[in-house]
Amino acid sequence: MANNTLKAGYARIDITPPLGVNISGYFVERIADTVLDPLEACALAVSDGKKTAVLITLDTLGLYDDIADPWRAAIAEKAGIAVEDVYIHATHTHQGPNTRTNCENPLNKSYVGYLSHKVEDVARLAIADLAPAKMGFGTREAKNVAFIRRYRMKDGTAKTNPGVDNPDIIAPIGETDERVHLLRFDREGKDTLLLINFANHPDVVGGTGISGDWPAMTRRCTEKAIDNVKCILFNGAQGDVNHVNVHPTKGDFNDMFHDFDGCSRGYGHARHIARVVTGAVLSAFDKVEYVDVDSIRTKNVTVDIPSNKATAEELVLAHKYNDLHEAGRDDLIPFEAMMLTTVVAEAGRMVRLENAPDNFPMPLSALAIGPVALFGIPGEPFTGVGRGLKEAEGWRMVIPTCNTNNAKGYFPMKDSYEEGGYEARSSNFKAGAAERIVEEGLKILASLK
């Protein structure tokens, strides 16, 4: 491969928090009382001999305004690379610690400081591991483990997670993207490195145990199945998909239970998803298409997105519901299961944005490895965003990644704001934000070709 100048390196560090931390992901308090499997930070470093970039994944729910930029700056300084060449992603497990600095639990506060040093370490270790590599890419499918979670109901409404076997369900609103994208980096005398991309909500396990959910399980399952490989996994456009099959048959409900919010969950089911995604990786592994890589390119662009503010009339009820929720009196809010979650999230959004600016800065990040590009979105985009970005012209593969370099919430497609559902009702952004991300993303990708 005469034109190939690629080097790749890898590192992994344990980032499991202590028991007693607050777990993120729900609108009810959860305190960690066991560790089901360890949380990890993984890093893939890539270099063309001139530019070096590092891609980091964390088994956490998200990266927020108060830590995302400082962490990237610190990593860049310690690793001796540019800030725009630091690409940090949260897999979005709902079984990890709350990493918001305003969390009142002192264990969480100390954990955030600990984690900041760990991400610096994993980046530096991955760069130190750089070695000549050749890259291949491939795509397969993981069938029947990701499902659209928004449904058209008989009463004309749209509901998120309406419950298993709900007789009022008419049909899902949207289409899943079951593609598993794989990048393979072969290195002489060192482990082969795999970058895996699949889109699904890591809210499968439930309960009060620490777990990396299906993304972490997929990494471990793949490493057990193939000798001498190390994996990093980036979650995709998963804002409107999850693991819940609302019409299970035969053994579909094995290893699952009905949880408090009407969703079915289970640790064994997360393992099942990991095995199915790993199966797609195994199918692609030996048949990747190898390409020369002679350049690493990055581009970070910030665009302004209008905030989704409430009217004065809407704020009256929003304050009432938000006050009740903050006081621990959800029993006085006249909804239950997922509709209660939706109403509480909507009220929180309205109150939170009451005195917020009219626009929010939206950091979009692209990182190209030869003819393949990753595109980072700072939140949870719908599958339509991922599909739109994957159609970018001139690329052999585009890999969209959620919760990258920030975590600003949901990016629903425009139609969903009129249809309703948890995601649009809780989103910080006005209708059109998702389409704007695709529009700007295609421009950014075009500039890197």
C-alpha positions in Angstrom: 0.0 0.0 0.0 2.4 2.6 -1.4 0.2 5.6 -0.5 -0.7 4.4 2.9 0.8 6.5 5.8 -1.7 5.5 8.5 -0.8 4.7 12.0 -3.3 3.5 14.7 -3.1 3.1 18.4 -5.5 1.9 21.2 -6.0 2.1 24.9 -8.6 1.2 27.5 -9.0 2.3 31.1 -11.5 1.2 33.8 -13.8 4.1 34.9 -16.2 2.2 37.1 -17.5 4.5 39.9 -18.0 3.7 43.6 -21.2 2.3 44.8 -23.5 5.0 46.1 -23.3 7.3 43.1 -26.4 8.6 41.5 -27.2 6.8 38.2 -28.3 8.9 35.2 -31.0 8.3 32.7 -34.4 8.3 34.4 -36.6 10.9 36.1 -36.5 8.9 39.3 -33.5 8.7 41.6 -31.4 5.6 41.4 -28.4 4.9 43.6 -25.8 2.3 42.5 -25.8 -0.7 44.8 -23.9 -3.2 42.6 -21.6 -3.5 39.6 -23.0 -5.7 36.9 -20.0 -5.1 34.6 -17.2 -2.5 34.6 -17.4 0.9 32.8 -14.6 1.8 30.5 -13.0 4.6 28.5 -11.6 3.4 25.2 -9.5 5.5 22.8 -8.4 5.0 19.2 -5.6 7.2 18.0 -5.0 7.7 14.3 -2.2 9.6 12.5 -1.1 10.3 8.9 2.4 11.2 10.0 1.5 14.9 10.2 -1.8 15.1 12.0 -2.8 13.0 15.0 -6.3 12.7 16.2 -7.8 10.7 19.1 -11.3 9.2 19.3 -12.5 8.5 22.8 -15.6 6.6 24.0 -16.9 6.7 27.6 -19.5 4.4 29.1 -21.5 7.3 30.4 -24.9 8.9 29.6 -23.4 12.1 28.1 -20.9 15.0 28.1 -22.3 18.3 29.1 -21.5 22.0 28.6 -19.5 22.3 31.8 -17.1 19.4 31.1 -17.0 18.9 27.3 -14.9 21.8 26.2 -12.6 21.8 29.3 -11.9 18.1 28.9 -11.1 18.4 25.2 -8.7 21.3 25.9 -7.0 19.4 28.7 -6.6 16.3 26.5 -5.2 18.3 23.7 -2.7 20.0 25.9 -1.6 16.8 27.6 -1.5 14.8 24.4 0.2 17.5 22.3 -2.5 17.7 19.6 -5.1 20.3 18.5 -8.4 20.6 20.3 -10.3 20.1 17.1 -8.5 16.7 16.8 -10.1 15.4 20.1 -13.4 13.5 19.4 -15.1 12.4 22.6 -18.3 10.3 22.6 -20.6 9.0 25.3 -22.2 5.6 24.5 -25.3 6.8 26.4 -25.6 3.9 28.9 -28.5 4.5 31.3 -26.6 2.5 34.0 -23.7 4.9 34.5 -23.0 7.7 37.0 -24.5 11.2 36.7 -21.6 13.3 35.4 -23.3 16.7 35.7 -21.2 18.9 37.9 -24.4 20.2 39.6 -25.3 16.8 41.0 -25.5 17.1 44.8 -24.1 13.7 45.6 -20.5 14.2 46.8 -19.5 10.9 45.3 -20.6 12.0 41.9 -18.8 15.3 42.3 -15.5 13.6 43.1 -16.1 11.0 40.3 -16.2 13.7 37.7 -12.8 15.0 38.7 -11.4 11.5 38.7 -12.9 10.9 35.2 -11.4 14.0 33.8 -7.9 12.6 34.5 -8.8 9.2 33.2 -9.8 10.6 29.8 -6.5 12.4 29.6 -4.7 9.2 30.4 -6.5 7.0 27.9 -5.8 9.6 25.1 -2.1 9.7 25.9 -1.8 5.9 26.1 -3.5 5.4 22.7 -1.2 7.9 21.0 1.8 6.2 22.6 0.5 2.9 21.1 0.6 4.3 17.5 1.9 1.8 14.9 1.7 1.4 11.1 -1.7 0.1 10.1 -3.9 -0.6 7.1 -7.6 0.2 7.2 -10.5 -1.8 5.9 -14.2 -1.1 6.1 -17.5 -3.1 5.8 -21.2 -3.0 6.6 -23.6 -5.7 7.6 -27.0 -5.7 9.5 -28.1 -6.5 13.0 -31.7 -7.6 12.6 -34.6 -7.3 15.1 -32.7 -5.8 18.0 -33.5 -2.1 17.4 -37.1 -0.9 17.1 -38.7 2.5 16.4 -40.0 3.6 19.8 -42.6 6.1 18.6 -46.0 4.8 17.7 -49.2 6.0 16.1 -52.1 5.2 18.4 -55.8 4.6 17.7 -56.8 7.9 19.3 -54.7 9.8 16.7 -51.8 10.6 19.1 -48.2 9.6 18.9 -46.6 8.0 22.0 -43.1 7.0 22.9 -42.8 3.5 24.5 -46.6 2.9 24.7 -46.1 -0.4 26.4 -45.7 -4.1 25.3 -48.8 -5.6 23.6 -50.7 -2.3 23.9 -53.9 -2.9 21.9 -54.1 0.8 20.9 -50.9 0.7 18.8 -51.5 1.1 15.1 -47.9 1.3 13.7 -44.4 2.6 14.3 -43.6 6.2 13.1 -40.3 5.9 11.3 -37.9 3.3 10.1 -34.9 1.7 11.9 -31.4 1.7 10.5 -30.0 -1.8 11.2 -26.6 -1.3 9.6 -23.5 -2.1 11.5 -20.5 -0.2 10.2 -17.0 -1.6 10.8 -13.5 -0.1 10.5 -10.7 -2.6 10.8 -7.1 -1.5 11.5 -4.5 -4.2 11.0 -1.1 -3.6 12.6 2.0 -5.7 12.3 2.9 -7.4 15.6 0.1 -5.7 17.5 -3.6 -6.3 18.1 -6.0 -5.6 15.3 -8.3 -2.6 16.2 -12.0 -2.5 15.4 -14.3 0.5 15.4 -17.9 -0.6 15.5 -20.9 1.7 14.8 -24.6 0.7 15.5 -27.6 2.8 16.6 -29.7 1.8 19.5 -30.7 3.2 22.9 -28.6 1.7 25.7 -31.5 1.6 28.2 -31.8 -2.1 28.2 -30.6 -3.2 31.7 -32.7 -1.2 34.2 -32.4 -1.3 37.9 -29.7 0.0 40.1 -26.6 -1.8 38.9 -23.7 -0.2 37.1 -23.4 -1.5 33.5 -22.1 -0.3 30.1 -25.2 -2.0 28.6 -25.1 -3.5 25.1 -22.2 -1.2 23.8 -19.8 -2.5 26.4 -21.1 -6.0 26.0 -20.6 -5.8 22.3 -16.9 -4.8 22.7 -16.3 -7.8 25.0 -18.3 -10.2 23.0 -16.4 -9.3 19.8 -13.0 -9.6 21.6 -13.9 -13.0 22.9 -15.0 -14.1 19.4 -11.9 -13.0 17.5 -8.4 -13.5 18.7 -6.0 -10.5 19.1 -8.5 -7.7 18.6 -9.4 -4.6 20.6 -12.7 -2.8 20.1 -14.1 0.7 20.4 -17.8 1.3 19.8 -19.6 4.4 18.8 -23.4 4.6 19.1 -25.2 6.1 16.2 -28.4 8.1 15.5 -30.5 6.4 18.2 -32.9 9.2 19.3 -36.1 7.4 18.2 -35.1 3.8 18.5 -34.6 1.4 21.4 -34.7 -2.3 22.3 -38.4 -2.7 23.0 -40.3 -5.1 20.7 -43.9 -4.1 21.5 -45.3 -7.3 19.9 -43.0 -10.1 21.2 -43.7 -13.6 20.2 -42.3 -17.0 21.1 -39.0 -16.4 23.0 -38.7 -12.7 22.3 -39.4 -11.8 26.0 -36.8 -14.2 27.4 -34.6 -12.5 30.0 -36.8 -9.4 30.3 -39.2 -7.9 32.8 -41.9 -5.2 32.7 -40.3 -2.1 34.3 -42.0 0.8 36.2 -42.4 3.0 33.1 -44.1 0.4 30.9 -40.8 -0.6 29.1 -39.5 -4.1 29.1 -35.9 -4.5 30.2 -33.3 -7.1 31.2 -29.6 -7.7 31.5 -29.8 -10.8 29.5 -31.5 -8.9 26.7 -28.6 -6.4 26.6 -26.3 -9.5 26.1 -28.6 -10.7 23.3 -28.3 -7.4 21.5 -24.5 -7.5 21.9 -24.4 -11.0 20.4 -26.5 -10.0 17.4 -24.3 -6.9 16.7 -21.2 -9.0 17.2 -22.6 -11.4 14.6 -22.7 -8.6 12.1 -19.2 -7.7 13.0 -18.0 -11.3 12.5 -19.7 -11.4 9.1 -17.9 -8.3 7.9 -14.5 -8.9 9.6 -12.8 -11.1 7.0 -14.4 -9.4 4.0 -13.6 -5.7 4.7 -12.4 -3.6 1.7 -9.0 -2.3 2.3 -8.1 1.3 1.3 -5.0 3.5 1.4 -5.1 6.2 4.0 -2.7 9.1 3.5 -4.5 11.9 5.4 -6.4 12.6 8.6 -8.7 15.6 8.4 -10.9 17.2 11.1 -13.4 20.1 11.1 -15.4 21.6 14.0 -18.2 24.0 13.2 -20.6 25.7 15.6 -24.1 26.7 14.4 -26.9 28.5 16.2 -30.2 26.5 16.7 -33.4 28.2 18.0 -34.4 27.2 21.5 -37.8 25.5 22.1 -39.3 28.0 24.6 -42.8 27.7 26.0 -45.5 30.3 25.9 -46.6 32.2 29.0 -49.8 30.1 29.2 -47.8 26.8 28.9 -45.5 27.9 31.7 -48.2 28.1 34.3 -48.9 24.3 34.2 -45.2 23.6 33.6 -44.2 25.2 36.8 -46.8 23.3 38.7 -45.7 19.9 37.4 -42.0 20.7 37.7 -42.5 21.8 41.3 -44.4 18.6 42.1 -41.7 16.5 40.5 -38.9 18.4 42.4 -40.8 17.8 45.6 -41.0 14.1 45.0 -44.8 14.2 44.4 -45.1 12.6 41.0 -48.2 10.9 42.4 -50.1 14.2 42.2 -49.3 14.5 38.4 -52.3 12.9 36.6 -50.3 10.6 34.3 -48.5 7.3 34.7 -45.7 5.2 33.1 -44.1 6.7 30.0 -46.7 9.5 29.8 -45.7 10.7 33.3 -42.0 10.7 32.2 -43.0 12.7 29.1 -45.0 15.3 31.0 -42.3 15.7 33.6 -39.6 16.0 30.9 -41.7 18.6 29.0 -42.3 20.6 32.1 -38.7 20.6 33.0 -37.7 21.8 29.5 -40.2 24.6 29.6 -39.0 25.8 33.1 -35.4 25.4 32.2 -35.7 27.5 29.0 -37.9 30.2 30.5 -35.0 32.6 30.8 -32.6 30.9 28.4 -31.2 32.6 25.3 -33.2 32.4 22.0 -30.5 30.4 20.4 -28.1 27.7 21.5 -24.6 27.1 20.0 -24.5 23.6 18.3 -21.0 22.1 18.0 -20.7 19.8 15.0 -17.6 17.6 14.6 -16.2 15.7 11.6 -13.2 13.5 11.5 -12.0 11.9 8.3 -9.7 8.8 8.0 -8.9 8.7 4.3 -12.2 8.0 2.4 -14.2 7.3 5.6 -15.7 10.0 7.9 -17.1 10.1 11.4 -19.7 12.9 12.0 -20.3 13.8 15.6 -23.6 15.2 16.8 -23.9 16.7 20.3 -27.0 14.9 21.4 -29.5 12.3 20.4 -30.5 12.6 16.7 -33.4 10.6 15.1 -32.5 7.9 12.6 -33.5 10.3 9.8 -30.4 12.4 10.7 -28.2 9.4 10.5 -29.6 8.3 7.2 -29.3 11.8 5.7 -25.6 12.1 6.7 -24.8 8.6 5.3 -25.9 9.8 1.9 -23.1 12.4 1.7 -21.5 12.3 -1.7 -17.9 11.3 -2.3 -17.4 9.1 0.8 -16.9 5.3 1.0 -18.6 5.4 4.4 -20.0 8.0 6.8 -20.4 7.0 10.5 -22.8 9.3 12.5 -22.2 9.3 16.2 -24.5 10.6 18.9 -23.5 12.5 22.1 -20.2 13.6 20.6 -18.3 16.6 22.2 -21.4 17.5 24.1 -24.9 16.2 25.0 -27.7 18.7 24.4 -30.7 16.4 24.2 -32.9 15.2 21.4 -32.9 16.2 17.8 -36.3 15.0 16.5 -37.4 15.3 12.8 -39.7 18.2 12.1 -42.8 16.1 11.7 -42.5 14.7 15.2 -43.2 18.1 16.8 -46.8 18.0 15.5 -47.2 14.3 16.1 -46.0 14.5 19.7 -44.1 12.0 21.9 -41.4 12.2 24.6 -38.5 13.3 22.4 -40.1 16.3 20.7 -41.9 17.4 23.9 -38.7 17.4 25.8 -36.3 18.7 23.2 -34.5 22.0 23.9 -34.7 22.9 20.2 -37.4 24.1 17.9 -38.7 22.0 15.0 -36.1 22.0 12.1 -33.0 21.4 14.2 -32.6 17.9 12.9 -32.9 18.9 9.3 -30.4 21.8 10.0 -27.9 19.3 11.3 -28.1 17.3 8.2 -27.8 20.4 6.0 -24.8 21.7 7.8 -23.3 18.2 8.1 -23.3 17.6 4.4 -21.6 21.0 3.9 -18.9 20.1 6.5 -18.4 16.6 5.0 -18.1 18.1 1.5 -15.4 20.5 2.7 -13.3 17.6 3.9 -13.3 15.5 0.7 
